[in-house]
Amino acid sequence: MKRVTGIGGIFFKAKDAAALRGWYKRHLGIDVQAWGGTAFTWTDDEGQPVAGSTVWSIGSLDSDSFAPSVAPFMINYRVEDLHALVKVLREEGCNVLEKIDESEYGKFAWVIDPEGNKVELWQPPVGQ
């Protein structure tokens, strides 16, 4: 079974999220959207779009979306079979959170690494 197949997103918190988003937009040309981030569309070697994207987002420090981690970041990893991986991680003694979300955006689960960082696991919908 494949475990992680790529990075689905990078999320981090900022003291002044709006100002930091503006800095990234102005100086690095990242097309920051109203929701606080962007989705980088994947391309092949010729620059043609292929299925998949990587999300990048800045949130505010007062958000509890990374809890129980106190780290100011969270990385989302793409996986092929979320339920199978969660089962294996639990069998291996990993700290897997009980909640699994399933929506039109795919399937999501979370594990806490040995340093206390919350890691998001994401099985994208078919075709992404």
ROZA-933490 format. One record per atom (N, C-alpha, C, CB): x negated, y, z. Coordinates in steps of 0.001 Angstrom, whole numbers, padded with zeros to 6 digits, always signed. Each point is the difference from the previous one (the first is absolute). Glycine has a CB too. Example, Ala and Ser with C-alpha at 12.3 -4.5 7.8 and 13.67 -1.06 7.14 Angstrom:
! ROZA-933490
-013190-005690+007800 +000890+001190+000000 -000900+001200+000000 +001892-001173+001246 -001542+002223-001966 -000820+001190+000060 +000770+001090+000730 -001184-000628-002145 
//
This chain:
! ROZA-933490
-000837-001186+000000 +000837+001186+000000 -000877+001242+000000 +001827-001240+001212 -001543+002155-002134 -000674+001292+000043 +000532+000775+001196 -000323+000023-002524 -000523+000745+003125 +000440+000836+001113 +000191+001426-000510 -001218-001467+001692 +000242+002344-001541 +000118+001368-000512 -000437+000024-001459 -000416+000971+002307 +001204-000297-003146 -000310+000088-001428 -000385+001412-000440 +001569-001884-000368 -001451+002857+001257 -000357+001377-000349 +000505+000966+001051 +000059-000590-002424 -000299+001854+002196 +000467+001047+000909 +001271+000608-000588 -002373+000491+000813 +003423-000505-000009 +001274+000553-000433 +000177+001444+000411 +000947-002260+000137 -001638+002675+000924 +000152+001381+000444 -000956+000357+001111 +002361-000111-000659 -002596+001402+000766 -000826+000555+001068 +000804+001129+000624 -002208-000624-001157 +002423+000529+002451 +000813+000973+000716 -000826+000558+001154 +002156-001198-000639 -002146+002519+000796 -000705+000562+001142 +000717+001219+000526 -002143-000867-000897 +001833+001195+002156 +000633+001111+000697 -000930+001201+000023 +001319-001605+001405 -000716+002787-001296 -000775+001235+000038 +000593+000965+001025 -000639-000308-002421 -000213+001163+002990 +000458+001030+000933 +000972+000942-000691 -002164-000154+001263 +001846+000544-002503 +000862+000871-000801 +000200-000686-001347 -000821+002134+001174 +001798-003035-001220 +000216-000838-001183 +000243+000838-001255 +000938-001777+001486 -000119+002812-001390 +000307+000820-001181 -001259+000673-000548 +002315+000394+000894 -003134+000154-000013 -001226+000666-000448 -000971-000998-000622 +000297+001726+001793 -000417-002903-001187 -000920-001000-000539 +000485-000523-001351 -000647-000638+002338 +001958+000431-002458 +000547-000403-001307 -000333+001051-001059 +001873-001258+001146 -001718+002529-000771 -000313+001097-000924 -001463+000002-000396 +001823+001335+001021 -002714-001615-000093 -001432-000047-000303 -000293-001102-001011 -000528+000879+002298 +001073-002061-002074 -000219-001107-000934 +000572+000305-001381 +000051-001586+001927 +001082+002250-001945 +000624+000350-001285 -000854+001026-000737 +002289-000475+000952 -002708+001512-000265 -000765+001086-000633 -001406-000439-000400 +001316+001634+001342 -002023-002279-000425 -001411-000262-000228 -000305-001347-000657 -000409+001426+001943 +001270-002415-001722 -000261-001306-000591 +001006-000378-001082 -001004-000671+002154 +002000+001520-002364 +000953-000221-001076 +000986-001127+000239 -001716+000859-001479 +001902-001247+002733 +000966-001056+000304 +001401+000598-000069 -001673-001235+001477 +002541+000603-002248 +001365+000483-000210 +000873-000350+001205 -000274-000251-002502 +000107+000995+003585 +000731-000262+001237 +001474+000367-000200 -002089+000434+001391 +002955-001387-001138 +001441+000181-000163 +000636+000491+001302 +000023-001807-001753 +001236+002190+001679 +000719+000543+001164 +000030-000973+001182 +001396+001334-001577 -001467-002640+001319 +000049-000977+001096 -001343-000128+000725 +001766-001235-001261 -002801+001950+000793 -001276+000034+000718 -001121-000798-000605 +001323+000329+001956 -001116-000884-003140 -001051-000800-000613 +000210-000150-001492 -000280-001212+002141 -000405+000230-002687 +000116-000286-001423 -000184-001492-000219 -000850+002303-000601 +001228-002750-000573 -000232-001388-000384 -000915+000021-001218 +002268-000782+000915 -003459+000229-000757 -000940-000090-001113 +000382-001207-000850 -001862+001093+001358 +002225-000857-002595 +000380-001076-000907 -001255-000694-000497 +002093+001231-000691 -002039-002541+000643 -001139-000777-000469 -000069+000032-001520 +000155-001480+002024 -001389+001401-002540 -000217-000049-001445 -001015-001089-000326 +000533+002463-000209 -000524-002867-001063 -000992-000985-000444 -001266+000729-000457 +001838-001619-000696 -002789+000899+000134 -001278+000587-000418 +000152+001083-001060 -001058-002161+000537 +002147+002111-001306 +000240+001019-001027 +000843+001161+000521 -000157-001788-001724 +000503+001763+003006 +000799+001075+000580 +001497-000168-000179 -001908+001459-000410 +002335-002623-000044 +001428-000265-000186 +000615-000485+001314 -000392-000564-002439 +001592+001035+002764 +000650-000415+001253 +000228-001512+000062 +001106+002237+000097 -001303-002787+001096 +000314-001398+000287 +000855-000020+001271 -002171-000854-001101 +002816-000268+001365 +000858-000101+001180 -000822+000183+001266 +001553-001536-001237 -001099+002410+002104 -000642+000194+001295 -000370+001445+000257 -000856-002299-000158 +000759+002633+001422 -000414+001337+000409 -000566-000081+001411 +001755+001089-001482 -002467-000048+001862 -000524+000130+001353 +000531+001304+000570 -002101-001342-000549 +002733+001277+001705 +000569+001180+000639 -001035+000640+000909 +002304-001003-000112 -002296+002325+000144 -000880+000799+000859 +000894+001023+000666 -002078-000333-001480 +001992+000452+002814 +000919+000891+000698 -000613+000561+001274 +001901-001290-000948 -001556+002556+001235 -000413+000664+001239 +001242+000288+000823 -002036+001029-001114 +002032-001468+002375 +001099+000269+000918 -000465+000837+001172 +001077-002137-000676 -000148+002527+001511 -000341+000836+001156 -000467-000856+001175 +001675+001713-000757 -002441-001096+001644 -000539-000700+001168 +001083-000524+000927 -001996+001440-000157 +003150-000774+000196 +001048-000417+000929 +000831-001176-000510 +000076+002336+000799 -000373-002826-001996 +000703-001164-000525 -000400-001250+000778 +000106+001068-002280 +000851-001939+002544 -000315-001252+000693 +000000-001190-000968 +001008+000944+002103 -001115-000673-003394 +000083-001066-001002 -001178-000973+000047 +001264+001580-001419 -002357-001208+002077 -001139-000905+000106 -000012-000745+001331 -001285+001515-001502 +002233-001220+002377 +000062-000636+001317 +000158-001515-000159 +001013+002099+000999 -001609-002886-000143 -000628+000372+001261 -001446+000481-000128 +001490-001639+001051 -002032+001698-002253 -001357+000503-000189 -000044+001496+000294 -000454-001782-001730 -000674+002241+002251 -000193+001436+000211 -000927+000581-001065 +000357-000313+002471 -000777-000520-003423 -000868+000467-001079 +000758+000996-000875 -001273-002189+000025 +000565+003153-000609 +000651+001000-000856 +000165-000474-001448 -000965+001766+001468 +000836-003061-001707 +000118-000521-001363 +000634-001387+000030 -002019+001337-000723 +002496-001753-000437 +000469-001365-000178 -000201-000349-001472 +001712+000185+001912 -002221-001376-002153 -000194-000465-001373 +001042-001068-000290 -002494+000515+000070 +003075-000425-001249 +000988-000952-000479 -000693-000898-001013 +001938+001619+000387 -001893-002924-000131 -000622-000971-000896 +001071-000774-000754 -001981-000192+001539 +001779+000036-002836 +000897-000800-000833 -000272-001482+000258 +000089+001825-001771 +000984-002608+001825 -000111-001448+000163 +000965-000673-000975 -000663+000243+002452 +000410-001518-002747 +000857-000718-000943 +001197-000665+000668 -002001-000374-001397 +001819-000173+002599 +001072-000719+000684 -000008+000414+001467 -000158-001965-001616 +000905+003007+001921 -000015+000591+001337 +000386-001002+001083 +000550+002190-001032 +000544-002912+000844 +000457-000918+001047 -001022-001106+000268 +002366+000488-000659 -002976-001017-000380 -001021-001043+000191 -001211+000562+000732 +000778-001159-002090 -001208+002367+001723 -001162+000603+000655 +000299+000302+001465 -000721+000983-002194 +001885-000444+002483 +000371+000288+001393 -000018-001289+000829 +001423+001955-000762 -000908-003025+000208 +000010-001291+000697 -001424-000449+000315 +002144-000622-001164 -003038+000708+000182 -001399-000404+000194 -000683+000898+001033 -000087-000849-002375 +000306+002155+002294 -000626+000922+000956 +000449-000303+001430 -000111+001762-001791 +001385-002061+001951 +000495-000362+001343 -000652-001288+000484 +002191+001129-000491 -002298-002113-000396 -000649-001272+000365 -001458+000218+000385 +001545-001223-001550 -002189+002213+000948 -001400+000305+000298 -000159+000872+001243 -000481-000183-002428 +001596+000527+003076 -000049+000762+001242 -000064+001499-000173 -001090-001927+000957 +001365+002434-002149 -000022+001450-000240 +001217+000660+000648 -001247-000356-002171 +001099+001625+002491 +001067+000795+000608 +000898+000551-001109 -001487+000611+001981 +002424-001433-002441 +000934+000387-001058 +001259+000546+000661 -000923-001757-001605 +001341+002952+001207 +001222+000570+000559 +001197-000805-000490 -001052+002304+000101 +002093-002376+000699 +001162-000836-000309 +000789+000493-001205 +000121-000561+002399 -000057+001862-002587 +000838+000596-001034 -000534-000275-001410 +000645+001773+001636 +000247-002216-002520 -000293-000098-001429 +001109+000751-000714 -001210-002258+000224 +000835+003222-001066 +000976+000779-000766 +000068-000507-001418 -000421+002001+001431 +001628-002089-001960 +000200-000362-001401 +000962+001015-000602 -000412-002485+000454 -000014+003103-001576 +000826+001008-000664 -000316-000010-001488 +000078+001427+002097 +000495-000480-002818 -000303+000116-001430 -001462+000355-000259 +002360+000692-000379 -003071-000240+001423 -001417+000345-000127 -000915-001201+000232 +000562+002304+000747 +000006-003427-000339 -000779-001197+000243 +000155-000491+001428 -001609+000747-001730 +000693-001601+002135 +000005-000589+001340 -001197+000545+000771 +001157-002112-000836 -000931+002464+002111 -001038+000603+000828 -000101-000708+001344 +000381+002198-001136 -001612-002380+001596 -000265-000523+001344 -001255+000710+000511 +001071-002293-000515 -001308+002190+001824 -001123+000698+000610 -000755-000911+000948 +001236+002151-000210 -002554-001978+000216 -000883-000737+000892 -000933+001022+000648 +000127-002145-001418 -000501+001889+002659 -000929+000872+000713 -001368-000671-000031 +001842+000945+001512 -002849-000225-002029 -001343-000595-000070 -000665+000020+001375 -000215+000736-002406 -000940-001381+002564 -000646-000071+001317 -000393+001353+000599 -000824-002200-000701 +000742+003253-000128 -000327+001341+000507 +001257+000789+000360 -002074-000014-001399 +003247-000586+001215 +001259+000672+000328 +000615+000781-001147 -000832+000137+002286 +000296-000270-003488 +000545+000713-001158 +001184-000764-000582 -002272+000968-000496 +003336-000243+000184 +001161-000610-000637 -000283-000133-001495 +001578+000977+001751 -001385-002177-002278 -000229-000300-001410 +001347-000396-000600 -002426-000747+000411 +002763+001377-001532 +001267-000322-000667 -000261-000986-001139 +000952+002278+000600 -000133-003323-000656 -000073-000992-001067 +001231+000196-000872 -001313-001669+001440 +001118+001692-002753 +001090+000319-000913 +000029-000956-001170 -000150+002382+000671 +001284-003029-000856 +000240-000795-001191 +000892+000836-000900 -000242-002233+001240 -000328+002790-002322 +000797+000864-000880 +001126-000778-000674 -002020+001424-000389 +003039-000700-000083 +001043-000666-000774 -000599-000612-001281 +001737+001614+000929 -001070-002585-001477 -000458-000645-001230 -000200+001068-001081 +001220-002157+000607 -002337+002078-001322 -000289+000944-001076 -000830+001193+000416 +002092-000712-000997 -002385+000802+002286 -000839+001105+000471 -001318-000551+000452 +001996+001335+000688 
//
